[in-house]
Amino acid sequence: MTWSAEDNEHVGLCVEFPSLSWLAPTPAEALAGIQRVVQECLEDMHKTGETPPMPLADRAYSGKFMVRVPPETHRALAMQAAEQGVSMNRLISARLAE
């Protein structure tokens, strides 16, 4: 759910179906609307033999990703990790978890 100032309504969205949305005056109505639209889309895909996208929650993740930061940020993080006696990975993981 998100708010659309342009439409002055709540917007229901589904990450797996970025072309679908539903506008409604309340978050609950927007959620119900997008759920209905996604269900109809899945039914159409089933009828035409299309494979629906895999839900994000069901995808496997490695736990690794690369982030580029300015050298000054890298230096500051390395110094903080050393001062705390932890690896940069542990320091950054803890910060992301916050």
N, C-alpha and C positions, 0 to 999 in steps of 0.2 A: 504494500500500500504506500502511496505517496500522495502529496497534495499538488494539484495543478492550479497555480494562481491564474493562469491564462483562462482556464475553463471554470474556475471557482468551484471545483469539485474534487473529490477523492478519486484516485486512479488505481485500479487493480491491475497488476502486472504479473507476468509469469516469465522468469528468466529463460526457461527452456523454449518458450515461444515468444521471442521479442517483438514480433509483429502484432501480437494480440494485446488488447487493453480493454478496460471497462470503466466508464465514468459513472459516478453516483454521488448523491449528496452526503452519504455517510460511509465510513470505512467498512462497516459490516455489509452494506449493499454492494460496495465496490468488490469486496472479497467474493461474495456470492455470485456476482456477475462474471468475474474473471474465471471462477471455478466452472461455471456453466459453459462459458465460451471454450475453455480448454477441453472440457468433456466432449463438447460437440466436435471440436477439431480432432480429438483422438478417435471418436467414432467414425468420422469421415476418413481419417487415415487408415483405419482398420478396413473399411469397406473398399478402399482403393489399393490395399496391399502395401501402403507406405509404412516404413519403420519409424515409430515415434522417437524423439530424442531421449537419450538416457537421462533420468533425473539427476541433478547435481548431487543430491544426497547419496545416490547409489554409485557414483564414480569413485574410482580408487585414486588416492593422492599419495605421492611419494614422500611428502613432508619437506621437500626441498624446492626452493625457488631462488632465483638470482635477483638481487636488488642493487642498482647502481646508485651511489651517493657521491656527493662532492668530496674531494680529498680531505677537506677540513672536518667534515662529519665523520669520515672513516677514522681520522686521527683521534677525534674526541671520543668516539666509541671505544677505540682500542685502549686509550688511556683510562677510561672509566672501568673497562673490564679488568685491566691490570690492577687498578686500585682496589677493586672489589675481590680480586683473586679468582675470577671466573673467566671462561672463554667468551669471546665476542659473541659466539653463537648463543650461549646461555643467556648473556645479557640482553641481546636483541630478542630472543624468544620470550623472555620474561616481559619485556616491554610490549611486545605485540599481544601477549596474552592479557595485558592490562586493558 
